Amino acid sequence: MRQPGLLPDVVAADAISVSPVQVSRTDDGADRRQSGGRARARDRLMDRATRTYAVSETLSHARGVENLVLFIDDDLRETGLALGSVETYLVEILKLLEAPKMTREEVHALAADTQVLDHVDMLVETLETLRRRLAKLASSLR
């Protein structure tokens, strides 16, 4: 059981959309997955900070939006991390409810964990910033 207020830095989220997976055959004829397209939304959000990615044709023709897109990428990552932290809290509650036995102290510890509220506040804040920046991007496009 996790201690109240302690959340992992990154939590895997389910895929929002799936990119194709490359498969090759080994010498014995078995299929083998190769790294390549990242299927999980969280991975793709985090990858934009360190990997090159294709720029849409619309953005390539827009002037002066490069920094704005970088800020939008940062907002996406921060929002994803906050969402992951809230998800972790919900999963802990689910594990507790599904456990064969639970103690009053365990239930109280989760109920008293106010750090999840900080993550919800961060989620709201980053979503507001993200929406504001997207509106600014929209006004820059023709």
PyMOL commands that place a pseudoatom at each C-alpha (Angstrom):
pseudoatom trace, name=CA, resn=MET, resi=1, chain=A, elem=C, hetatm=0, pos=[0.000, 0.000, 0.000]
pseudoatom trace, name=CA, resn=ARG, resi=2, chain=A, elem=C, hetatm=0, pos=[1.381, 3.434, -0.837]
pseudoatom trace, name=CA, resn=GLN, resi=3, chain=A, elem=C, hetatm=0, pos=[1.844, 6.035, 1.822]
pseudoatom trace, name=CA, resn=PRO, resi=4, chain=A, elem=C, hetatm=0, pos=[-0.400, 9.098, 1.688]
pseudoatom trace, name=CA, resn=GLY, resi=5, chain=A, elem=C, hetatm=0, pos=[1.062, 11.894, -0.378]
pseudoatom trace, name=CA, resn=LEU, resi=6, chain=A, elem=C, hetatm=0, pos=[3.619, 9.756, -2.187]
pseudoatom trace, name=CA, resn=LEU, resi=7, chain=A, elem=C, hetatm=0, pos=[2.954, 9.330, -5.883]
pseudoatom trace, name=CA, resn=PRO, resi=8, chain=A, elem=C, hetatm=0, pos=[5.262, 8.011, -8.597]
pseudoatom trace, name=CA, resn=ASP, resi=9, chain=A, elem=C, hetatm=0, pos=[6.659, 10.585, -11.019]
pseudoatom trace, name=CA, resn=VAL, resi=10, chain=A, elem=C, hetatm=0, pos=[5.215, 8.967, -14.137]
pseudoatom trace, name=CA, resn=VAL, resi=11, chain=A, elem=C, hetatm=0, pos=[2.275, 6.637, -14.534]
pseudoatom trace, name=CA, resn=ALA, resi=12, chain=A, elem=C, hetatm=0, pos=[1.441, 4.852, -17.749]
pseudoatom trace, name=CA, resn=ALA, resi=13, chain=A, elem=C, hetatm=0, pos=[-1.895, 5.829, -19.239]
pseudoatom trace, name=CA, resn=ASP, resi=14, chain=A, elem=C, hetatm=0, pos=[-3.972, 3.838, -21.678]
pseudoatom trace, name=CA, resn=ALA, resi=15, chain=A, elem=C, hetatm=0, pos=[-3.531, 4.647, -25.338]
pseudoatom trace, name=CA, resn=ILE, resi=16, chain=A, elem=C, hetatm=0, pos=[-5.755, 7.312, -26.797]
pseudoatom trace, name=CA, resn=SER, resi=17, chain=A, elem=C, hetatm=0, pos=[-4.860, 6.354, -30.314]
pseudoatom trace, name=CA, resn=VAL, resi=18, chain=A, elem=C, hetatm=0, pos=[-2.626, 3.618, -31.597]
pseudoatom trace, name=CA, resn=SER, resi=19, chain=A, elem=C, hetatm=0, pos=[0.204, 3.980, -34.048]
pseudoatom trace, name=CA, resn=PRO, resi=20, chain=A, elem=C, hetatm=0, pos=[1.230, 1.025, -36.195]
pseudoatom trace, name=CA, resn=VAL, resi=21, chain=A, elem=C, hetatm=0, pos=[3.623, -1.498, -34.705]
pseudoatom trace, name=CA, resn=GLN, resi=22, chain=A, elem=C, hetatm=0, pos=[6.469, -2.862, -36.770]
pseudoatom trace, name=CA, resn=VAL, resi=23, chain=A, elem=C, hetatm=0, pos=[6.805, -6.636, -36.774]
pseudoatom trace, name=CA, resn=SER, resi=24, chain=A, elem=C, hetatm=0, pos=[9.674, -8.649, -38.202]
pseudoatom trace, name=CA, resn=ARG, resi=25, chain=A, elem=C, hetatm=0, pos=[10.385, -12.354, -38.418]
pseudoatom trace, name=CA, resn=THR, resi=26, chain=A, elem=C, hetatm=0, pos=[13.247, -13.999, -36.554]
pseudoatom trace, name=CA, resn=ASP, resi=27, chain=A, elem=C, hetatm=0, pos=[15.350, -16.812, -38.000]
pseudoatom trace, name=CA, resn=ASP, resi=28, chain=A, elem=C, hetatm=0, pos=[12.963, -19.417, -36.635]
pseudoatom trace, name=CA, resn=GLY, resi=29, chain=A, elem=C, hetatm=0, pos=[9.950, -17.689, -38.236]
pseudoatom trace, name=CA, resn=ALA, resi=30, chain=A, elem=C, hetatm=0, pos=[8.495, -16.194, -35.035]
pseudoatom trace, name=CA, resn=ASP, resi=31, chain=A, elem=C, hetatm=0, pos=[7.136, -12.662, -35.074]
pseudoatom trace, name=CA, resn=ARG, resi=32, chain=A, elem=C, hetatm=0, pos=[9.155, -10.081, -33.144]
pseudoatom trace, name=CA, resn=ARG, resi=33, chain=A, elem=C, hetatm=0, pos=[8.021, -6.569, -32.289]
pseudoatom trace, name=CA, resn=GLN, resi=34, chain=A, elem=C, hetatm=0, pos=[10.443, -3.798, -33.110]
pseudoatom trace, name=CA, resn=SER, resi=35, chain=A, elem=C, hetatm=0, pos=[10.598, -0.492, -31.400]
pseudoatom trace, name=CA, resn=GLY, resi=36, chain=A, elem=C, hetatm=0, pos=[9.226, 2.273, -33.521]
pseudoatom trace, name=CA, resn=GLY, resi=37, chain=A, elem=C, hetatm=0, pos=[5.804, 3.838, -33.285]
pseudoatom trace, name=CA, resn=ARG, resi=38, chain=A, elem=C, hetatm=0, pos=[4.779, 4.559, -29.733]
pseudoatom trace, name=CA, resn=ALA, resi=39, chain=A, elem=C, hetatm=0, pos=[1.233, 3.476, -28.939]
pseudoatom trace, name=CA, resn=ARG, resi=40, chain=A, elem=C, hetatm=0, pos=[0.693, 4.926, -25.475]
pseudoatom trace, name=CA, resn=ALA, resi=41, chain=A, elem=C, hetatm=0, pos=[-0.399, 8.548, -25.390]
pseudoatom trace, name=CA, resn=ARG, resi=42, chain=A, elem=C, hetatm=0, pos=[1.840, 9.222, -22.374]
pseudoatom trace, name=CA, resn=ASP, resi=43, chain=A, elem=C, hetatm=0, pos=[4.906, 7.984, -24.248]
pseudoatom trace, name=CA, resn=ARG, resi=44, chain=A, elem=C, hetatm=0, pos=[4.111, 10.126, -27.253]
pseudoatom trace, name=CA, resn=LEU, resi=45, chain=A, elem=C, hetatm=0, pos=[3.574, 13.214, -25.082]
pseudoatom trace, name=CA, resn=MET, resi=46, chain=A, elem=C, hetatm=0, pos=[6.903, 12.732, -23.348]
pseudoatom trace, name=CA, resn=ASP, resi=47, chain=A, elem=C, hetatm=0, pos=[8.742, 11.894, -26.585]
pseudoatom trace, name=CA, resn=ARG, resi=48, chain=A, elem=C, hetatm=0, pos=[7.960, 15.296, -28.103]
pseudoatom trace, name=CA, resn=ALA, resi=49, chain=A, elem=C, hetatm=0, pos=[10.471, 16.836, -25.678]
pseudoatom trace, name=CA, resn=THR, resi=50, chain=A, elem=C, hetatm=0, pos=[13.378, 14.680, -26.838]
pseudoatom trace, name=CA, resn=ARG, resi=51, chain=A, elem=C, hetatm=0, pos=[12.601, 13.355, -30.304]
pseudoatom trace, name=CA, resn=THR, resi=52, chain=A, elem=C, hetatm=0, pos=[12.033, 14.995, -33.630]
pseudoatom trace, name=CA, resn=TYR, resi=53, chain=A, elem=C, hetatm=0, pos=[8.513, 14.794, -34.970]
pseudoatom trace, name=CA, resn=ALA, resi=54, chain=A, elem=C, hetatm=0, pos=[6.764, 15.688, -38.181]
pseudoatom trace, name=CA, resn=VAL, resi=55, chain=A, elem=C, hetatm=0, pos=[5.407, 19.224, -38.318]
pseudoatom trace, name=CA, resn=SER, resi=56, chain=A, elem=C, hetatm=0, pos=[1.999, 19.572, -39.913]
pseudoatom trace, name=CA, resn=GLU, resi=57, chain=A, elem=C, hetatm=0, pos=[1.806, 21.406, -43.211]
pseudoatom trace, name=CA, resn=THR, resi=58, chain=A, elem=C, hetatm=0, pos=[-0.402, 24.067, -41.633]
pseudoatom trace, name=CA, resn=LEU, resi=59, chain=A, elem=C, hetatm=0, pos=[2.103, 24.787, -38.854]
pseudoatom trace, name=CA, resn=SER, resi=60, chain=A, elem=C, hetatm=0, pos=[5.023, 24.814, -41.277]
pseudoatom trace, name=CA, resn=HIS, resi=61, chain=A, elem=C, hetatm=0, pos=[3.388, 27.713, -43.150]
pseudoatom trace, name=CA, resn=ALA, resi=62, chain=A, elem=C, hetatm=0, pos=[2.418, 29.687, -40.039]
pseudoatom trace, name=CA, resn=ARG, resi=63, chain=A, elem=C, hetatm=0, pos=[4.768, 32.459, -39.006]
pseudoatom trace, name=CA, resn=GLY, resi=64, chain=A, elem=C, hetatm=0, pos=[6.056, 32.965, -35.498]
pseudoatom trace, name=CA, resn=VAL, resi=65, chain=A, elem=C, hetatm=0, pos=[4.359, 30.005, -33.858]
pseudoatom trace, name=CA, resn=GLU, resi=66, chain=A, elem=C, hetatm=0, pos=[7.442, 27.883, -33.095]
pseudoatom trace, name=CA, resn=ASN, resi=67, chain=A, elem=C, hetatm=0, pos=[7.778, 29.060, -29.487]
pseudoatom trace, name=CA, resn=LEU, resi=68, chain=A, elem=C, hetatm=0, pos=[4.035, 28.837, -28.947]
pseudoatom trace, name=CA, resn=VAL, resi=69, chain=A, elem=C, hetatm=0, pos=[4.056, 25.202, -30.101]
pseudoatom trace, name=CA, resn=LEU, resi=70, chain=A, elem=C, hetatm=0, pos=[6.920, 24.479, -27.668]
pseudoatom trace, name=CA, resn=PHE, resi=71, chain=A, elem=C, hetatm=0, pos=[4.852, 25.952, -24.833]
pseudoatom trace, name=CA, resn=ILE, resi=72, chain=A, elem=C, hetatm=0, pos=[1.860, 23.864, -25.939]
pseudoatom trace, name=CA, resn=ASP, resi=73, chain=A, elem=C, hetatm=0, pos=[4.065, 20.757, -25.842]
pseudoatom trace, name=CA, resn=ASP, resi=74, chain=A, elem=C, hetatm=0, pos=[5.143, 21.655, -22.296]
pseudoatom trace, name=CA, resn=ASP, resi=75, chain=A, elem=C, hetatm=0, pos=[1.513, 22.147, -21.275]
pseudoatom trace, name=CA, resn=LEU, resi=76, chain=A, elem=C, hetatm=0, pos=[0.602, 18.766, -22.748]
pseudoatom trace, name=CA, resn=ARG, resi=77, chain=A, elem=C, hetatm=0, pos=[3.333, 17.044, -20.742]
pseudoatom trace, name=CA, resn=GLU, resi=78, chain=A, elem=C, hetatm=0, pos=[2.450, 18.823, -17.493]
pseudoatom trace, name=CA, resn=THR, resi=79, chain=A, elem=C, hetatm=0, pos=[-1.245, 18.061, -17.980]
pseudoatom trace, name=CA, resn=GLY, resi=80, chain=A, elem=C, hetatm=0, pos=[-0.441, 14.411, -18.666]
pseudoatom trace, name=CA, resn=LEU, resi=81, chain=A, elem=C, hetatm=0, pos=[1.665, 14.142, -15.515]
pseudoatom trace, name=CA, resn=ALA, resi=82, chain=A, elem=C, hetatm=0, pos=[-1.039, 15.734, -13.364]
pseudoatom trace, name=CA, resn=LEU, resi=83, chain=A, elem=C, hetatm=0, pos=[-3.659, 13.459, -14.895]
pseudoatom trace, name=CA, resn=GLY, resi=84, chain=A, elem=C, hetatm=0, pos=[-1.429, 10.455, -14.239]
pseudoatom trace, name=CA, resn=SER, resi=85, chain=A, elem=C, hetatm=0, pos=[-1.092, 11.428, -10.586]
pseudoatom trace, name=CA, resn=VAL, resi=86, chain=A, elem=C, hetatm=0, pos=[-4.863, 11.651, -10.187]
pseudoatom trace, name=CA, resn=GLU, resi=87, chain=A, elem=C, hetatm=0, pos=[-5.194, 8.320, -11.977]
pseudoatom trace, name=CA, resn=THR, resi=88, chain=A, elem=C, hetatm=0, pos=[-2.703, 6.758, -9.555]
pseudoatom trace, name=CA, resn=TYR, resi=89, chain=A, elem=C, hetatm=0, pos=[-4.823, 7.904, -6.622]
pseudoatom trace, name=CA, resn=LEU, resi=90, chain=A, elem=C, hetatm=0, pos=[-7.952, 6.409, -8.193]
pseudoatom trace, name=CA, resn=VAL, resi=91, chain=A, elem=C, hetatm=0, pos=[-6.173, 3.112, -8.866]
pseudoatom trace, name=CA, resn=GLU, resi=92, chain=A, elem=C, hetatm=0, pos=[-5.023, 2.968, -5.240]
pseudoatom trace, name=CA, resn=ILE, resi=93, chain=A, elem=C, hetatm=0, pos=[-8.652, 3.340, -4.129]
pseudoatom trace, name=CA, resn=LEU, resi=94, chain=A, elem=C, hetatm=0, pos=[-9.686, 0.620, -6.577]
pseudoatom trace, name=CA, resn=LYS, resi=95, chain=A, elem=C, hetatm=0, pos=[-6.975, -1.723, -5.278]
pseudoatom trace, name=CA, resn=LEU, resi=96, chain=A, elem=C, hetatm=0, pos=[-8.138, -1.104, -1.744]
pseudoatom trace, name=CA, resn=LEU, resi=97, chain=A, elem=C, hetatm=0, pos=[-11.764, -1.835, -2.609]
pseudoatom trace, name=CA, resn=GLU, resi=98, chain=A, elem=C, hetatm=0, pos=[-10.772, -5.008, -4.455]
pseudoatom trace, name=CA, resn=ALA, resi=99, chain=A, elem=C, hetatm=0, pos=[-8.439, -6.254, -1.709]
pseudoatom trace, name=CA, resn=PRO, resi=100, chain=A, elem=C, hetatm=0, pos=[-9.642, -9.296, 0.244]
pseudoatom trace, name=CA, resn=LYS, resi=101, chain=A, elem=C, hetatm=0, pos=[-9.219, -7.326, 3.464]
pseudoatom trace, name=CA, resn=MET, resi=102, chain=A, elem=C, hetatm=0, pos=[-8.877, -3.658, 4.246]
pseudoatom trace, name=CA, resn=THR, resi=103, chain=A, elem=C, hetatm=0, pos=[-8.269, -1.798, 7.435]
pseudoatom trace, name=CA, resn=ARG, resi=104, chain=A, elem=C, hetatm=0, pos=[-9.857, 1.357, 8.703]
pseudoatom trace, name=CA, resn=GLU, resi=105, chain=A, elem=C, hetatm=0, pos=[-6.403, 2.965, 8.734]
pseudoatom trace, name=CA, resn=GLU, resi=106, chain=A, elem=C, hetatm=0, pos=[-5.839, 2.199, 5.040]
pseudoatom trace, name=CA, resn=VAL, resi=107, chain=A, elem=C, hetatm=0, pos=[-9.171, 3.711, 4.061]
pseudoatom trace, name=CA, resn=HIS, resi=108, chain=A, elem=C, hetatm=0, pos=[-8.548, 6.741, 6.242]
pseudoatom trace, name=CA, resn=ALA, resi=109, chain=A, elem=C, hetatm=0, pos=[-5.056, 7.227, 4.794]
pseudoatom trace, name=CA, resn=LEU, resi=110, chain=A, elem=C, hetatm=0, pos=[-6.473, 7.446, 1.279]
pseudoatom trace, name=CA, resn=ALA, resi=111, chain=A, elem=C, hetatm=0, pos=[-9.350, 9.645, 2.387]
pseudoatom trace, name=CA, resn=ALA, resi=112, chain=A, elem=C, hetatm=0, pos=[-6.948, 12.004, 4.153]
pseudoatom trace, name=CA, resn=ASP, resi=113, chain=A, elem=C, hetatm=0, pos=[-4.522, 12.265, 1.215]
pseudoatom trace, name=CA, resn=THR, resi=114, chain=A, elem=C, hetatm=0, pos=[-4.860, 15.913, 0.213]
pseudoatom trace, name=CA, resn=GLN, resi=115, chain=A, elem=C, hetatm=0, pos=[-2.005, 15.770, -2.297]
pseudoatom trace, name=CA, resn=VAL, resi=116, chain=A, elem=C, hetatm=0, pos=[-4.463, 14.518, -4.922]
pseudoatom trace, name=CA, resn=LEU, resi=117, chain=A, elem=C, hetatm=0, pos=[-6.239, 17.869, -4.635]
pseudoatom trace, name=CA, resn=ASP, resi=118, chain=A, elem=C, hetatm=0, pos=[-2.957, 19.604, -5.494]
pseudoatom trace, name=CA, resn=HIS, resi=119, chain=A, elem=C, hetatm=0, pos=[-2.748, 17.438, -8.601]
pseudoatom trace, name=CA, resn=VAL, resi=120, chain=A, elem=C, hetatm=0, pos=[-6.334, 18.301, -9.543]
pseudoatom trace, name=CA, resn=ASP, resi=121, chain=A, elem=C, hetatm=0, pos=[-5.498, 22.004, -9.108]
pseudoatom trace, name=CA, resn=MET, resi=122, chain=A, elem=C, hetatm=0, pos=[-2.427, 21.536, -11.320]
pseudoatom trace, name=CA, resn=LEU, resi=123, chain=A, elem=C, hetatm=0, pos=[-4.542, 19.705, -13.878]
pseudoatom trace, name=CA, resn=VAL, resi=124, chain=A, elem=C, hetatm=0, pos=[-7.077, 22.545, -14.023]
pseudoatom trace, name=CA, resn=GLU, resi=125, chain=A, elem=C, hetatm=0, pos=[-4.323, 25.147, -14.250]
pseudoatom trace, name=CA, resn=THR, resi=126, chain=A, elem=C, hetatm=0, pos=[-2.436, 23.406, -17.042]
pseudoatom trace, name=CA, resn=LEU, resi=127, chain=A, elem=C, hetatm=0, pos=[-5.650, 22.749, -18.969]
pseudoatom trace, name=CA, resn=GLU, resi=128, chain=A, elem=C, hetatm=0, pos=[-6.593, 26.430, -18.749]
pseudoatom trace, name=CA, resn=THR, resi=129, chain=A, elem=C, hetatm=0, pos=[-3.148, 27.449, -19.989]
pseudoatom trace, name=CA, resn=LEU, resi=130, chain=A, elem=C, hetatm=0, pos=[-3.275, 24.854, -22.751]
pseudoatom trace, name=CA, resn=ARG, resi=131, chain=A, elem=C, hetatm=0, pos=[-6.672, 26.078, -23.960]
pseudoatom trace, name=CA, resn=ARG, resi=132, chain=A, elem=C, hetatm=0, pos=[-5.502, 29.692, -23.889]
pseudoatom trace, name=CA, resn=ARG, resi=133, chain=A, elem=C, hetatm=0, pos=[-2.408, 28.848, -25.940]
pseudoatom trace, name=CA, resn=LEU, resi=134, chain=A, elem=C, hetatm=0, pos=[-4.447, 26.803, -28.411]
pseudoatom trace, name=CA, resn=ALA, resi=135, chain=A, elem=C, hetatm=0, pos=[-6.753, 29.785, -28.904]
pseudoatom trace, name=CA, resn=LYS, resi=136, chain=A, elem=C, hetatm=0, pos=[-3.697, 31.954, -29.573]
pseudoatom trace, name=CA, resn=LEU, resi=137, chain=A, elem=C, hetatm=0, pos=[-2.415, 29.362, -32.066]
pseudoatom trace, name=CA, resn=ALA, resi=138, chain=A, elem=C, hetatm=0, pos=[-5.817, 29.267, -33.786]
pseudoatom trace, name=CA, resn=SER, resi=139, chain=A, elem=C, hetatm=0, pos=[-5.752, 33.029, -34.224]
pseudoatom trace, name=CA, resn=SER, resi=140, chain=A, elem=C, hetatm=0, pos=[-2.301, 32.770, -35.826]
pseudoatom trace, name=CA, resn=LEU, resi=141, chain=A, elem=C, hetatm=0, pos=[-3.442, 30.277, -38.460]
pseudoatom trace, name=CA, resn=ARG, resi=142, chain=A, elem=C, hetatm=0, pos=[-5.079, 31.327, -41.709]
for i in range(1, 142): cmd.bond("trace and resi %d" % i, "trace and resi %d" % (i + 1))
show_as sticks, trace
zoom trace
